[in-house]
Amino acid sequence: MENPVIILGAQTVGITALDAFLSNEVVVYCLLDDDTALQNTELLDVPVMGNTDDKELLKLLGKKCEVFVATEDTASRRSLTSMLHDEYQAVPVNAIHQRASVSPHAWLGHGNLVGANAVVSGTAKVGNGCLIGPNAVLDARADLGDYAQLGAGAILNADVVVGEQAFIGAGAIIVAGVKIGNKARVGAGSVVVADVPANQTVFGNPAAKV
């Protein structure tokens, strides 16, 4: 990546994204966050400057800077991504840690975060704006929908389909072929052996509705 990156969000997701970019020796120009307590501070020697809609800084997007959306809340990430597209014709780049293993035969959308030691196998598909935690695994033909989140160490076995904005907790295992509906939530450490409908929360081994 030739241009430096501006990261929108300086909290947990922003720190993880910053680490991913720095691991690849990508220059991060600054981070932006709406929390005034974080502004005018530094993260890993990178300044946290203004709000996430700072027009003076965002006008650098395009020829001079790339952008990554790293806010904690899914709705905020979607809203900021839409704003960047509509107002600045900017598409967020992917933040892939240098120690992640992403097959050249996998398909990735835009604005995804792939943590250290995560594995995205050949023929796996990752939508837009997804968060893939460290040590998480997407096996062959696994499909992660837009703005879905895969916690640290979670495993999507072959042919698993995860819907948009779904949340898979840390260490959860989704058995091959299972479908997780849009906005469904899977608790940490769960083993999911059957399909989970949209908007449902499951937990346990085997996972059951909460």
N, C-alpha and C positions, 0 to 999 in steps of 0.2 A: 504494500500500500504506500503510494508516494506521498499523499497529502496527510497532514496531521488530522487528528480526530477530536471533535468536541463531544463529550459525553453528557447527556441530559440525565441527571440523577447522580447524587454523590453519597448514597447510603449503601446498603448491603449489595444490591445488584450493581450499582455503580463501581464499588470497590472491586468486585469480581471481574467486571468488564475491563476496568483499568489494568488489573493484573494480567488479563488475557492479552490486551494490546501490548503492554510492556514486555511480556514474555516473547513477543515477536519483534521487539525493537521498533514498534510503531510509536511515533511521537504523538502524545496526547496534549493538545493545545491547552485545554482547560476542562473542568467539569462545571455544570450549572445545576443549581438546586434551589427549590423554592423555600427551603428552610433557612431563614436568615442567620441562624446560629452557625450554619456551615459555611456561609459566604465569607470571603476574605480569610479562609483557612487554606491548608494544603493537605492533599492526600498523596502519599508516596512522592512528595516533592512536586506534585502537580497542583496548580492553584484552583480553588473552587471560587468562581466569580459571581455572576448574577443569577437571575431567575431563569427557569427553563424556557421562557418566551422572550429572552433578551434580544431584541431586534438588532442591536448594534453588533452583537457577536454572531447571531445567526445569519446575518447578511454575508458572512465569510463562506457560507456553505456553497458547494459547487466547485468552482475552480481552485479555491484555496484550502478548504477544509471538508472532511467527511463528518458524518454524525452517527452516533449510536444512542438509542433511547434505553435508559437503564432505570426508569422509575419503578418503585416497588409494586404499585397497583396496576393490574391488567388494564382497567378502564383508562387510566392515565397514559399507559404506553400506547394504547390504540389511538387515543385522542391526539397525543403529541405526534405520532407517526402520520396521522391524517393531516395535521397542521403543517408538518414539514413538506408533505407532498403537495398540498394545495397552495401554500404561500411561497415555498422556496424551491419547488420541483426537486426536492431532495429525498433520496431513499436511504434509510439506515443501512450501514454496512454490517457484516457479521463480525462478532468478536469470538474468535476460536483460539483457545489457549494452545500454546506451542506444544504442550504435552498431550493434547487431545489427539485421537486417531479418527479422522474423517475420511472415509473411502472416497477416492475420485469418482466412484460409481454410485455414490449417494446423491440425492437431490436435496438442495437447501434453498429456501427462500431468502428473504432479506431480514436484517435486524435480529438475528439469532445469537444467543450467547451459549457457547459450548465450553464447559469447564474443564479443568485439568484432568487428564486421564480418562475422560469420557470417550466412548466408542460409538461411532455412527457407521454401521456396516454398509457394504455395497447393496444397492437397491432399496435401502431405507430412504424415507422421505420425511423432511422436516419443513413445515410451513413457514410462516412469517412471524417474527416477534416471539419465538419460543425461548424458554430458559431451560437449559440442560445442565444439571448440576455435575460436580466432579464425580468421576467414577461411574456415572450412569451409562447404560448400554442400550442402544437400539439395534436389534438383530435384523437379519435380512427381511426385507419387505415390510418392516414396521413403519407405521405412518403416524406422525405427530402433527396434529392440526394446529392452525394459527393460534398464537398466544397461549399455547399449552405450556405447562411447567412440569419438568421431570426432576424430582429431588435427587440429592446426592446418593449415588449407589443404587438407584432404581433401575430395574431391568424390564425392557419391553422385548419379549421373545418374538420369534418369527411371526409375521402376519398379524401382529397386534395393530389395531386401529384406535387411536386416541383422538377424540373430538376437539373442536375448538374450545379454548379457554378452560380445558380440563386441568386438574391438578393431581399429580401422582407424587405421593409423599416419599421421603427419603427411605431407601432400602426396600421399597415395595417391589414385588415381582408380579408381572402380568403374564399369565400363561399363554402360550402360543395360540393365535387365532382369536383371542378375546377382543371384544369391542367395548371401548369406554366412551360413553356419550358426551355431547357438548356440555361443558360446565360441571361435569361430574367431579367428585373428589374421592381420592383413594388415600386412606390414612397411612402414615409411615409404617413400614415393616409388614404391610399386608401382603397376602398371597391371593391374587384374584384369579379364580378358575372359571368364572361365568361372566357373561356380558353385564355391563353396568349401564342402566338407562341414563339419559340426560338429566342433569341437575341432582342426581342422587349421590349421597355420601356413603361409602362403605369402609369397613375396617375389620381387621382380624385375619386369622388363618384357619379355614378359608374365609375370605372377606364376606361380610354380611352387611346388610343395610343398617345404618345407625339411626 
